[in-house]
Amino acid sequence: MLRRKMSCSKYAFPEGRHREIEKHGYVELYDCLRCISVCVFEHLKKDNSTGSANRDGLEYMPDPDDKVPPESRATVEDYENCPSSGLSHGHLAACCNHVNDQRAMIATFYLSNIIPQDIDNNRKIWSQLEKKCIKTLGKYGYDLWILTGPLFVSQNDCIVYMLYGKVAVPTHMYKIIIAEKSKNEYLLGVYVVPNRNVPGSVLNYKKDLHFIETHSELKFLPLKGKTFGDLSQISFFYNSNHTTSSSDHNSFSDNSDNDYDIECTRTCGPIKVSVRNKIYYWNSEYLEGHLVEADQSKKGLKLEENYDRTFSQSGIWSDSKNYCNDIATKFDHVYVTSGPLFLPHSNNGKKYVNYKVKRIGNNEIPITTHMFRVIVAENKGEDETMLAVFVLDVSSDCLYDFDQKDPESALQFVEKHSGLTFSPLLKGKELQDLCKAVPPTGYLGYSNDDDVADMNSEHCKI
């Protein structure tokens, strides 16, 4: 396994979608695909509730952290239609939580801490929840650990969300509040609010932690010896019109239905939060004379769980595998990275991402719309590095048709739509077109059917 990892590691093992970024006042897990943070962690003490820091004159700004690739950073232009579009700059780490520290207040205006949020939702029910946290701090002085983030909740076994510029508009938002009542005794509240103007009290939107785990890539585990009561027993969270039911009580997952590889883990007060790979992000292979050495340590479920099994046996995907094997007989070193894509489509001038999900146990597994293969080939003693990139449409079993004609632009396309960052060894190199050196055949290249237009090597590349 070590040799295989070392063999693959030169051009494979792209950096994953999620990046942990520490800010002054909070920590965030940033999603390079959706260009928003999946979770923001705050630890608030009583001092956070009072102070002279203010937001006057502060402007929203791109996150300068170099952990986020430039193409994955939310920009001011992405939000240029706020608030005329009905969406607003929704803070994950609320600026009102940091009135004691002007540096932390400023940090809440980084766009990595912002989501496109319904303007009425932001001003009403979400503001109500944020103020309850501050009131709890001021009256009781409990330490608070707060986890906030977006959700993309399915309807009728489909997930549909709009892109605001390149930023994903979540269907819901969640906030998990943990209050330290005494040593080893904590109060827990979990709230999930639709990203629209909704009526009533925030108490009507209590949820179980399982709900967030199902609709996100997060997993919550209590630290040993910690017990949790109901946060709504605090007067500021209590609502006499709200009837508590058994479904309101929060519980933690014991064991997952499947084994997941943890990408990021963070301790937040009395719980541990992990980002897990619910889907197959990528798989890397090192081919040497038809010997396939694969390391799949970054995959969650089997690849076949991510698309219709007939596709894996279909012409174009099968031909792409055969092409890789053919390349392996002509080059000393061949590195292949494959994975899923969820490409947007346009409707009435707006961009949407739309894909199906399949329920497996307590998890919703996305069904990919497209697949990519990135192939890098080299010979010993030669300086040339060859590159080919294919994007395959799962629904039509054909090559995805778009404008990029050179493999380097195609690689950038894959990075943009997967959230992955490929090896820096590929950046700045003069990469040669592998499709010209070894033209693909079959569905990837030439067609033997006279009724089908010839697909030459220029069309096979992206």
Secondary structure, DSSP 8 states (H G I E B T S, - for coil): -HHHHHHHTTT---B-SEEEEEETTEEEEEETTTTEEEEEEEEE-GGGGS-S---TT---B----TTS-GGGS--GGGGTTTTTTSEEEEESS-GGGGTT-HHHHHHTTBGGGEEEEEHHHHHTHHHHHHHHHHHHHHHH--EEEEEEEEE---BTTEEEEEEETTEE--SEEEEEEEEEEETTEEEEEEEEEESS---S-GGGGB--HHHHHHTSSEEEEE-TT-EEEEGGGSTTT--TT----GGGS----SS-SS---EEEEEEETTEEEEEE--S---EEEEEETTEEEEE-TT-SS-GGGGS-HHHHTSHHHHHHHHHHHHHHTT-SEEEEEEEEE---EEETTEEEEEEEEEEETTEEEE--SEEEEEEEEE-TT---EEEEEEEEETTTTEE---S--SHHHHHHHHHHHH--B--GGGTTS-EEEHHHHS---GGGS--S-TTS----HHHH--
